[in-house]
């Protein structure tokens, strides 16, 4: 295949990230990347950098809504300064129970994925909006969806099935997992060094952890939605369902509208809980570390809970895998928060996990386990955009 400029679009609840790669046979050259951030504010940021990290654009703009934000991106990409994309890859957290394969996007496919907005309520609305806009603004360019849930499709039914009545299972309610493109990119980067029993902890503002056997997903902490599993920046993670009922009863005392009540509950479990809820301060690990240094007990409790949950999950995943050969940390916290890695691994010697203090004193890719550690512990930044480009190139070749 000749060289192919591929654009990657990755939308979050208040941002749209994008990057472009020149994809030749086996070659992937990053051309540029950028983002519009702060959608819904007067002080939104719009920036682009070339592959060497030089700023091509750096603007502060009013970004009242996602329409204005995406129009900025599309206008910039249509200008003569950038190669027009020959294909576009979209990251999608979940396509619901009917869209499980990465594939060409059509208007019908977007409608189908939108039916399952409840499976990724913070991500799906903006992602489907961007897909429709991309089809409109780039009418001659094929667009492909790349699903986070795709990597987790190999989980056995005993893992993915939820203990609920059959009528809800039949509606597609089961564990799908998320961060799949990140996990896939770790396996991809390890290439022939993928161990038989691998645990990867993707610790960012959203946090999850997966057990991977021989390169295939066996289990992951997130469930139907990214709200399940580990405690995240603003999400509860797994929680006694009785707590949800307690909160719902409290909300029901303030409204008789069931949809309004469900939305209010969604806000509590997805936007006001986790590290933010426990600390009452911030969902950002850097803020929490600063507060801990200043003696803030609630920040300490929030981070202790985060660490404790991850340690518990590691224990469970080791049991599922029948041991572990390698533990990988990735995501903003996994890559950068030296203390979180040290606290998570402390006392896991019984599982063969031992960190080297000096080696762990690092940000970015490194091997951080001690010389005699039975389990190799590594830090590997994710390469999600590259993974999406790989899928697009594969699908273009079909
Ligand atoms: P992500 O969602 O992957 O971008 O990760 C965001 C999280 O990474 C936030 O909690 C940040 O505080 C955390 N993070 C980023 N850089 C650092 C750093 N240098 N030290 C500690 N935490 C960091």
Boltz pocket constraint, residues with backbone or C-beta under 6 A from the ligand:
constraints:
  - pocket:
      binder: B
      contacts: [[A, 203], [A, 204], [A, 205], [A, 206], [A, 233], [A, 283], [A, 284], [A, 285], [A, 286], [A, 287], [A, 331], [A, 332], [A, 333], [A, 336], [A, 337], [A, 338]]
      max_distance: 6.0
